[in-house]
Amino acid sequence: MPPKTHRSTRPLPLSSLAVRALESQRVRQAKERLHLHDLRHAFATFLLDQGEELRTVMELLGHSTIRMTADTYGHVLPARARQAASAIDRVLGEEGTA
């Protein structure tokens, strides 16, 4: 199946681990009829969960806007929001004692 847009065809740097996972996925997909899109979704979800910037994930996925990435994978972001709220507590708590 051809890519949806011209931006979808581009080189991406892949780690050795990623290459092995893709090769393994190809074998499993042939046996189980899994979709590569499932792997793409997991890739984006894991990156965001690990704190990678939305802009970076957007570029790697080939999305045209950050909003598209955030809307599609926003279910990961509430945990990051809780971490941000805790960071504010730490900053305000430290400033309040100075």
N, CA, C and O atoms as CSV, one atom per row, in Angstrom:
chain,resi,resn,atom,element,x,y,z
A,1,MET,N,N,0.850,-1.167,0.000
A,1,MET,CA,C,0.000,0.000,0.000
A,1,MET,C,C,0.902,1.238,0.000
A,1,MET,O,O,1.831,1.308,0.805
A,2,PRO,N,N,0.659,2.206,-0.868
A,2,PRO,CA,C,1.500,3.397,-0.922
A,2,PRO,C,C,1.245,4.322,0.266
A,2,PRO,O,O,0.166,4.283,0.856
A,3,PRO,N,N,2.222,5.149,0.621
A,3,PRO,CA,C,2.039,6.110,1.721
A,3,PRO,C,C,0.924,7.102,1.402
A,3,PRO,O,O,0.596,7.343,0.240
A,4,LYS,N,N,0.348,7.675,2.466
A,4,LYS,CA,C,-0.753,8.612,2.280
A,4,LYS,C,C,-0.301,9.933,1.662
A,4,LYS,O,O,-1.016,10.507,0.842
A,5,THR,N,N,0.879,10.419,2.048
A,5,THR,CA,C,1.341,11.715,1.559
A,5,THR,C,C,2.795,11.611,1.119
A,5,THR,O,O,3.474,10.629,1.418
A,6,HIS,N,N,3.268,12.631,0.409
A,6,HIS,CA,C,4.671,12.643,-0.027
A,6,HIS,C,C,5.626,12.728,1.162
A,6,HIS,O,O,6.754,12.244,1.076
A,7,ARG,N,N,5.194,13.332,2.266
A,7,ARG,CA,C,6.046,13.434,3.458
A,7,ARG,C,C,6.220,12.079,4.142
A,7,ARG,O,O,7.141,11.891,4.937
A,8,SER,N,N,5.329,11.140,3.827
A,8,SER,CA,C,5.405,9.826,4.465
A,8,SER,C,C,6.596,9.019,3.984
A,8,SER,O,O,7.050,8.112,4.681
A,9,THR,N,N,7.109,9.334,2.805
A,9,THR,CA,C,8.272,8.630,2.271
A,9,THR,C,C,9.514,9.426,2.619
A,9,THR,O,O,9.813,10.442,1.991
A,10,ARG,N,N,10.245,8.949,3.639
A,10,ARG,CA,C,11.423,9.670,4.103
A,10,ARG,C,C,12.305,8.717,4.892
A,10,ARG,O,O,11.810,7.743,5.460
A,11,PRO,N,N,13.586,8.981,4.936
A,11,PRO,CA,C,14.471,8.125,5.742
A,11,PRO,C,C,14.292,8.436,7.228
A,11,PRO,O,O,14.086,9.584,7.620
A,12,LEU,N,N,14.375,7.392,8.035
A,12,LEU,CA,C,14.307,7.545,9.482
A,12,LEU,C,C,15.475,6.800,10.106
A,12,LEU,O,O,15.800,5.691,9.683
A,13,PRO,N,N,16.110,7.398,11.105
A,13,PRO,CA,C,17.173,6.671,11.802
A,13,PRO,C,C,16.545,5.594,12.690
A,13,PRO,O,O,15.607,5.871,13.437
A,14,LEU,N,N,17.061,4.376,12.606
A,14,LEU,CA,C,16.556,3.279,13.429
A,14,LEU,C,C,17.703,2.648,14.205
A,14,LEU,O,O,18.801,2.450,13.685
A,15,SER,N,N,17.418,2.346,15.440
A,15,SER,CA,C,18.404,1.639,16.252
A,15,SER,C,C,18.431,0.174,15.829
A,15,SER,O,O,17.504,-0.310,15.180
A,16,SER,N,N,19.487,-0.518,16.196
A,16,SER,CA,C,19.581,-1.953,15.907
A,16,SER,C,C,18.430,-2.703,16.549
A,16,SER,O,O,17.886,-3.637,15.960
A,17,LEU,N,N,18.057,-2.297,17.757
A,17,LEU,CA,C,16.932,-2.919,18.457
A,17,LEU,C,C,15.647,-2.745,17.654
A,17,LEU,O,O,14.859,-3.684,17.534
A,18,ALA,N,N,15.432,-1.558,17.106
A,18,ALA,CA,C,14.229,-1.293,16.317
A,18,ALA,C,C,14.208,-2.140,15.046
A,18,ALA,O,O,13.164,-2.673,14.671
A,19,VAL,N,N,15.350,-2.264,14.391
A,19,VAL,CA,C,15.430,-3.072,13.173
A,19,VAL,C,C,15.089,-4.528,13.490
A,19,VAL,O,O,14.328,-5.164,12.761
A,20,ARG,N,N,15.652,-5.050,14.575
A,20,ARG,CA,C,15.347,-6.434,14.959
A,20,ARG,C,C,13.867,-6.601,15.312
A,20,ARG,O,O,13.249,-7.608,14.968
A,21,ALA,N,N,13.313,-5.613,15.996
A,21,ALA,CA,C,11.888,-5.683,16.360
A,21,ALA,C,C,11.006,-5.653,15.119
A,21,ALA,O,O,10.012,-6.376,15.048
A,22,LEU,N,N,11.361,-4.824,14.144
A,22,LEU,CA,C,10.582,-4.764,12.902
A,22,LEU,C,C,10.673,-6.081,12.124
A,22,LEU,O,O,9.681,-6.562,11.576
A,23,GLU,N,N,11.864,-6.644,12.089
A,23,GLU,CA,C,12.023,-7.928,11.398
A,23,GLU,C,C,11.215,-9.018,12.101
A,23,GLU,O,O,10.573,-9.844,11.452
A,24,SER,N,N,11.253,-9.011,13.415
A,24,SER,CA,C,10.482,-9.981,14.185
A,24,SER,C,C,8.983,-9.754,13.981
A,24,SER,O,O,8.211,-10.704,13.850
A,25,GLN,N,N,8.590,-8.498,13.958
A,25,GLN,CA,C,7.187,-8.148,13.738
A,25,GLN,C,C,6.708,-8.634,12.379
A,25,GLN,O,O,5.579,-9.107,12.251
A,26,ARG,N,N,7.552,-8.521,11.369
A,26,ARG,CA,C,7.188,-8.980,10.023
A,26,ARG,C,C,6.877,-10.479,10.037
A,26,ARG,O,O,5.922,-10.929,9.404
A,27,VAL,N,N,7.689,-11.240,10.762
A,27,VAL,CA,C,7.453,-12.685,10.857
A,27,VAL,C,C,6.148,-12.957,11.592
A,27,VAL,O,O,5.332,-13.757,11.136
A,28,ARG,N,N,5.947,-12.291,12.733
A,28,ARG,CA,C,4.704,-12.488,13.496
A,28,ARG,C,C,3.482,-12.058,12.692
A,28,ARG,O,O,2.451,-12.731,12.711
A,29,GLN,N,N,3.600,-10.946,11.992
A,29,GLN,CA,C,2.475,-10.436,11.209
A,29,GLN,C,C,2.057,-11.442,10.143
A,29,GLN,O,O,0.867,-11.634,9.891
A,30,ALA,N,N,3.029,-12.073,9.529
A,30,ALA,CA,C,2.717,-13.076,8.511
A,30,ALA,C,C,1.938,-14.247,9.124
A,30,ALA,O,O,1.073,-14.834,8.474
A,31,LYS,N,N,2.252,-14.577,10.379
A,31,LYS,CA,C,1.579,-15.691,11.054
A,31,LYS,C,C,0.237,-15.271,11.660
A,31,LYS,O,O,-0.736,-16.021,11.586
A,32,GLU,N,N,0.184,-14.095,12.247
A,32,GLU,CA,C,-0.979,-13.674,13.030
A,32,GLU,C,C,-1.813,-12.596,12.342
A,32,GLU,O,O,-2.873,-12.239,12.856
A,33,ARG,N,N,-1.383,-12.074,11.221
A,33,ARG,CA,C,-2.085,-10.987,10.516
A,33,ARG,C,C,-2.205,-9.735,11.356
A,33,ARG,O,O,-3.217,-9.038,11.279
A,34,LEU,N,N,-1.163,-9.421,12.184
A,34,LEU,CA,C,-1.132,-8.160,12.922
A,34,LEU,C,C,-0.816,-7.042,11.938
A,34,LEU,O,O,-0.274,-7.289,10.860
A,35,HIS,N,N,-1.150,-5.831,12.307
A,35,HIS,CA,C,-0.921,-4.691,11.428
A,35,HIS,C,C,0.288,-3.890,11.895
A,35,HIS,O,O,0.495,-3.709,13.095
A,36,LEU,N,N,1.077,-3.416,10.952
A,36,LEU,CA,C,2.222,-2.582,11.285
A,36,LEU,C,C,1.770,-1.313,12.000
A,36,LEU,O,O,2.512,-0.751,12.805
A,37,HIS,N,N,0.554,-0.865,11.707
A,37,HIS,CA,C,0.039,0.342,12.362
A,37,HIS,C,C,-0.020,0.162,13.879
A,37,HIS,O,O,0.150,1.128,14.623
A,38,ASP,N,N,-0.258,-1.060,14.340
A,38,ASP,CA,C,-0.260,-1.323,15.786
A,38,ASP,C,C,1.112,-1.032,16.385
A,38,ASP,O,O,1.214,-0.472,17.477
A,39,LEU,N,N,2.159,-1.413,15.670
A,39,LEU,CA,C,3.520,-1.144,16.120
A,39,LEU,C,C,3.798,0.358,16.120
A,39,LEU,O,O,4.448,0.872,17.030
A,40,ARG,N,N,3.306,1.057,15.103
A,40,ARG,CA,C,3.465,2.512,15.011
A,40,ARG,C,C,2.798,3.193,16.209
A,40,ARG,O,O,3.358,4.120,16.794
A,41,HIS,N,N,1.609,2.731,16.564
A,41,HIS,CA,C,0.885,3.310,17.691
A,41,HIS,C,C,1.657,3.074,18.996
A,41,HIS,O,O,1.782,3.975,19.825
A,42,ALA,N,N,2.169,1.859,19.164
A,42,ALA,CA,C,2.948,1.546,20.373
A,42,ALA,C,C,4.204,2.404,20.430
A,42,ALA,O,O,4.567,2.901,21.496
A,43,PHE,N,N,4.872,2.581,19.295
A,43,PHE,CA,C,6.077,3.405,19.201
A,43,PHE,C,C,5.805,4.820,19.720
A,43,PHE,O,O,6.540,5.330,20.566
A,44,ALA,N,N,4.748,5.445,19.208
A,44,ALA,CA,C,4.418,6.812,19.623
A,44,ALA,C,C,4.026,6.862,21.097
A,44,ALA,O,O,4.435,7.767,21.825
A,45,THR,N,N,3.245,5.899,21.525
A,45,THR,CA,C,2.801,5.862,22.917
A,45,THR,C,C,3.981,5.738,23.875
A,45,THR,O,O,4.052,6.452,24.875
A,46,PHE,N,N,4.908,4.827,23.566
A,46,PHE,CA,C,6.073,4.638,24.430
A,46,PHE,C,C,6.953,5.883,24.462
A,46,PHE,O,O,7.430,6.270,25.529
A,47,LEU,N,N,7.174,6.512,23.320
A,47,LEU,CA,C,7.996,7.727,23.290
A,47,LEU,C,C,7.386,8.822,24.157
A,47,LEU,O,O,8.087,9.446,24.954
A,48,LEU,N,N,6.099,9.056,24.007
A,48,LEU,CA,C,5.445,10.106,24.798
A,48,LEU,C,C,5.445,9.759,26.279
A,48,LEU,O,O,5.640,10.631,27.125
A,49,ASP,N,N,5.227,8.490,26.592
A,49,ASP,CA,C,5.233,8.069,27.987
A,49,ASP,C,C,6.607,8.267,28.626
A,49,ASP,O,O,6.705,8.503,29.830
A,50,GLN,N,N,7.652,8.174,27.834
A,50,GLN,CA,C,9.013,8.362,28.332
A,50,GLN,C,C,9.435,9.823,28.340
A,50,GLN,O,O,10.580,10.139,28.662
A,51,GLY,N,N,8.506,10.725,27.983
A,51,GLY,CA,C,8.791,12.145,28.076
A,51,GLY,C,C,9.352,12.778,26.815
A,51,GLY,O,O,9.803,13.922,26.849
A,52,GLU,N,N,9.331,12.054,25.705
A,52,GLU,CA,C,9.823,12.638,24.455
A,52,GLU,C,C,8.893,13.775,24.049
A,52,GLU,O,O,7.682,13.715,24.262
A,53,GLU,N,N,9.479,14.800,23.465
A,53,GLU,CA,C,8.712,15.976,23.062
A,53,GLU,C,C,7.721,15.636,21.948
A,53,GLU,O,O,8.012,14.821,21.074
A,54,LEU,N,N,6.542,16.274,21.991
A,54,LEU,CA,C,5.549,16.076,20.951
A,54,LEU,C,C,6.102,16.405,19.566
A,54,LEU,O,O,5.794,15.711,18.596
A,55,ARG,N,N,6.907,17.443,19.466
A,55,ARG,CA,C,7.465,17.844,18.165
A,55,ARG,C,C,8.307,16.708,17.575
A,55,ARG,O,O,8.229,16.436,16.377
A,56,THR,N,N,9.102,16.053,18.403
A,56,THR,CA,C,9.943,14.952,17.933
A,56,THR,C,C,9.084,13.789,17.459
A,56,THR,O,O,9.321,13.234,16.386
A,57,VAL,N,N,8.091,13.419,18.254
A,57,VAL,CA,C,7.202,12.323,17.883
A,57,VAL,C,C,6.444,12.677,16.603
A,57,VAL,O,O,6.278,11.830,15.725
A,58,MET,N,N,5.988,13.916,16.496
A,58,MET,CA,C,5.298,14.382,15.299
A,58,MET,C,C,6.167,14.181,14.059
A,58,MET,O,O,5.699,13.668,13.042
A,59,GLU,N,N,7.427,14.586,14.149
A,59,GLU,CA,C,8.341,14.466,13.013
A,59,GLU,C,C,8.592,13.004,12.653
A,59,GLU,O,O,8.594,12.645,11.476
A,60,LEU,N,N,8.801,12.165,13.661
A,60,LEU,CA,C,9.069,10.753,13.393
A,60,LEU,C,C,7.869,10.037,12.771
A,60,LEU,O,O,8.032,9.129,11.956
A,61,LEU,N,N,6.670,10.452,13.163
A,61,LEU,CA,C,5.470,9.838,12.613
A,61,LEU,C,C,5.080,10.438,11.265
A,61,LEU,O,O,4.302,9.844,10.518
A,62,GLY,N,N,5.621,11.619,10.955
A,62,GLY,CA,C,5.266,12.274,9.698
A,62,GLY,C,C,3.952,13.028,9.764
A,62,GLY,O,O,3.351,13.320,8.730
A,63,HIS,N,N,3.499,13.347,10.975
A,63,HIS,CA,C,2.282,14.142,11.105
A,63,HIS,C,C,2.554,15.569,10.653
A,63,HIS,O,O,3.675,16.064,10.770
A,64,SER,N,N,1.525,16.225,10.137
A,64,SER,CA,C,1.697,17.581,9.632
A,64,SER,C,C,1.629,18.624,10.748
A,64,SER,O,O,2.133,19.735,10.581
A,65,THR,N,N,1.014,18.284,11.883
A,65,THR,CA,C,0.888,19.234,12.996
A,65,THR,C,C,1.076,18.520,14.329
A,65,THR,O,O,0.848,17.316,14.444
A,66,ILE,N,N,1.492,19.279,15.322
A,66,ILE,CA,C,1.590,18.744,16.686
A,66,ILE,C,C,0.193,18.372,17.177
A,66,ILE,O,O,0.021,17.393,17.903
A,67,ARG,N,N,-0.789,19.153,16.778
A,67,ARG,CA,C,-2.159,18.884,17.214
A,67,ARG,C,C,-2.608,17.482,16.793
A,67,ARG,O,O,-3.259,16.778,17.565
A,68,MET,N,N,-2.261,17.084,15.575
A,68,MET,CA,C,-2.636,15.743,15.107
A,68,MET,C,C,-2.014,14.679,16.012
A,68,MET,O,O,-2.674,13.706,16.377
A,69,THR,N,N,-0.755,14.866,16.370
A,69,THR,CA,C,-0.074,13.915,17.249
A,69,THR,C,C,-0.714,13.906,18.630
A,69,THR,O,O,-0.985,12.843,19.189
A,70,ALA,N,N,-0.952,15.086,19.175
A,70,ALA,CA,C,-1.544,15.189,20.511
A,70,ALA,C,C,-2.958,14.618,20.539
A,70,ALA,O,O,-3.333,13.934,21.492
A,71,ASP,N,N,-3.745,14.895,19.498
A,71,ASP,CA,C,-5.113,14.378,19.446
A,71,ASP,C,C,-5.129,12.858,19.326
A,71,ASP,O,O,-5.980,12.193,19.917
A,72,THR,N,N,-4.191,12.312,18.564
A,72,THR,CA,C,-4.153,10.874,18.343
A,72,THR,C,C,-3.605,10.121,19.545
A,72,THR,O,O,-4.096,9.045,19.884
A,73,TYR,N,N,-2.583,10.687,20.194
A,73,TYR,CA,C,-1.898,9.985,21.281
A,73,TYR,C,C,-2.041,10.696,22.614
A,73,TYR,O,O,-1.247,10.462,23.525
A,74,GLY,N,N,-3.027,11.549,22.744
A,74,GLY,CA,C,-3.228,12.331,23.962
A,74,GLY,C,C,-3.529,11.513,25.194
A,74,GLY,O,O,-3.393,12.010,26.312
A,75,HIS,N,N,-3.939,10.254,25.015
A,75,HIS,CA,C,-4.237,9.405,26.169
A,75,HIS,C,C,-3.003,9.164,27.023
A,75,HIS,O,O,-3.126,8.735,28.170
A,76,VAL,N,N,-1.830,9.428,26.495
A,76,VAL,CA,C,-0.596,9.260,27.260
A,76,VAL,C,C,-0.338,10.484,28.121
A,76,VAL,O,O,0.290,10.382,29.175
A,77,LEU,N,N,-0.806,11.608,27.694
A,77,LEU,CA,C,-0.423,12.876,28.295
A,77,LEU,C,C,-0.934,13.142,29.710
A,77,LEU,O,O,-0.277,13.908,30.416
A,78,PRO,N,N,-2.046,12.580,30.187
A,78,PRO,CA,C,-2.451,12.858,31.569
A,78,PRO,C,C,-1.396,12.512,32.611
A,78,PRO,O,O,-1.256,13.235,33.597
A,79,ALA,N,N,-0.654,11.433,32.421
A,79,ALA,CA,C,0.404,11.094,33.379
A,79,ALA,C,C,1.474,12.170,33.380
A,79,ALA,O,O,2.008,12.521,34.432
A,80,ARG,N,N,1.786,12.692,32.208
A,80,ARG,CA,C,2.769,13.774,32.113
A,80,ARG,C,C,2.233,15.032,32.789
A,80,ARG,O,O,3.001,15.785,33.387
A,81,ALA,N,N,0.932,15.268,32.702
A,81,ALA,CA,C,0.328,16.439,33.347
A,81,ALA,C,C,0.444,16.326,34.867
A,81,ALA,O,O,0.694,17.319,35.550
A,82,ARG,N,N,0.263,15.118,35.390
A,82,ARG,CA,C,0.421,14.928,36.843
A,82,ARG,C,C,1.862,15.190,37.272
A,82,ARG,O,O,2.106,15.763,38.334
A,83,GLN,N,N,2.815,14.767,36.441
A,83,GLN,CA,C,4.220,15.034,36.747
A,83,GLN,C,C,4.500,16.531,36.736
A,83,GLN,O,O,5.256,17.037,37.565
A,84,ALA,N,N,3.887,17.231,35.792
A,84,ALA,CA,C,4.077,18.690,35.726
A,84,ALA,C,C,3.491,19.361,36.965
A,84,ALA,O,O,4.096,20.278,37.520
A,85,ALA,N,N,2.324,18.911,37.397
A,85,ALA,CA,C,1.708,19.474,38.600
A,85,ALA,C,C,2.598,19.237,39.818
A,85,ALA,O,O,2.725,20.113,40.674
A,86,SER,N,N,3.208,18.067,39.900
A,86,SER,CA,C,4.134,17.783,40.999
A,86,SER,C,C,5.358,18.683,40.929
A,86,SER,O,O,5.875,19.113,41.960
A,87,ALA,N,N,5.820,18.968,39.730
A,87,ALA,CA,C,6.967,19.861,39.563
A,87,ALA,C,C,6.635,21.252,40.074
A,87,ALA,O,O,7.468,21.890,40.719
A,88,ILE,N,N,5.430,21.727,39.795
A,88,ILE,CA,C,5.011,23.046,40.301
A,88,ILE,C,C,4.988,23.035,41.823
A,88,ILE,O,O,5.439,23.986,42.461
A,89,ASP,N,N,4.459,21.953,42.409
A,89,ASP,CA,C,4.464,21.843,43.873
A,89,ASP,C,C,5.884,21.933,44.422
A,89,ASP,O,O,6.129,22.608,45.421
A,90,ARG,N,N,6.822,21.246,43.759
A,90,ARG,CA,C,8.213,21.285,44.232
A,90,ARG,C,C,8.787,22.691,44.135
A,90,ARG,O,O,9.455,23.160,45.057
A,91,VAL,N,N,8.524,23.362,43.020
A,91,VAL,CA,C,9.066,24.716,42.832
A,91,VAL,C,C,8.456,25.676,43.845
A,91,VAL,O,O,9.174,26.427,44.504
A,92,LEU,N,N,7.144,25.652,43.968
A,92,LEU,CA,C,6.472,26.572,44.904
A,92,LEU,C,C,6.831,26.247,46.341
A,92,LEU,O,O,6.971,27.154,47.161
A,93,GLY,N,N,6.983,24.970,46.663
A,93,GLY,CA,C,7.366,24.575,48.009
A,93,GLY,C,C,8.761,25.050,48.341
A,93,GLY,O,O,9.014,25.507,49.455
A,94,GLU,N,N,9.685,24.945,47.371
A,94,GLU,CA,C,11.056,25.400,47.590
A,94,GLU,C,C,11.124,26.922,47.690
A,94,GLU,O,O,11.860,27.457,48.519
A,95,GLU,N,N,10.362,27.619,46.852
A,95,GLU,CA,C,10.389,29.084,46.889
A,95,GLU,C,C,9.742,29.604,48.153
A,95,GLU,O,O,10.139,30.643,48.680
A,96,GLY,N,N,8.731,28.872,48.650
A,96,GLY,CA,C,8.041,29.311,49.859
A,96,GLY,C,C,8.932,29.222,51.093
A,96,GLY,O,O,8.692,29.924,52.075
A,97,THR,N,N,9.955,28.373,51.060
A,97,THR,CA,C,10.816,28.203,52.221
A,97,THR,C,C,12.066,29.080,52.161
A,97,THR,O,O,12.816,29.165,53.134
A,98,ALA,N,N,12.291,29.737,51.009
A,98,ALA,CA,C,13.506,30.546,50.865
A,98,ALA,C,C,13.386,31.870,51.570
A,98,ALA,O,O,14.322,32.669,51.546
